[in-house]
Amino acid sequence: MGATLLAAIALMLILEGCIPLFAPALWREVFLFLTSMKNGQIRYAGLSSVLAGLALLLLLFVWN
């Protein structure tokens, strides 16, 4: 389980690092847009991300 968790964190870091590496101007625009959002909007985006991740994990465990 520990190795799987570390692999998941490593993949997340790789994917999150690709945007500023390959498209720094886009990353800056997105970051500036996020700073202009209200707290409720940011929380909704975070909740949507968590729910999508949980749904993917559920599908993974159901199919295996």
N, C-alpha and C positions, 0 to 999 in steps of 0.2 A: 504494500500500500504506500509506503514512504517513497519508493522509487517512482510509482505512478504519479503521486502528487508532485514530486519534483519535475517530472517530465511535463506535466500539465502546466506548471508555472513557467518552465522554460519555453514551451510553445507559446504561451501568452506573451511573454517578453519578446520573443522573436517577432510575433505578429504585430505587436504594438510598436516595435522599433522600426518596422518596415515603412510606415507612413512618414515619419520625420526623416528617414534615411533617403527615400526615393522621391518624396514630394513635400519638401519642407515648407513651401509657400502655402500649399493646401492645408497642411497641419496647422500652420499659424492662423489661417483664416478660420478653420474649425474651432481652434482654441479661443480665438477672439469672440466667435459667435457664442460659444458656451459660456463665456464670462458675462455676456449680456442677457443670458436666460435667467428667469426667476427660479427660486429654489424649488418650487413645486414642479416646474418643467424638468429640472435636472433630476429630481427624485423619480418622476414618471419614467424618464429615459433609463435611469438605473434599475427601476423595478422591471421594466420591459426586458432589459438585458438579463437580469437574474432569472426571470420567468422563461426566457428563451433558452438559457443555459440549462435550467432544470428540465425543460421539455426534451432537450437533446440528450441529457443524461438518462432520463427515463426511457427514451427510445433505445438508447444504447443498451441499457440493462434488460429491457424487454426482448430485444432481438437476440441477445446472447444467451 
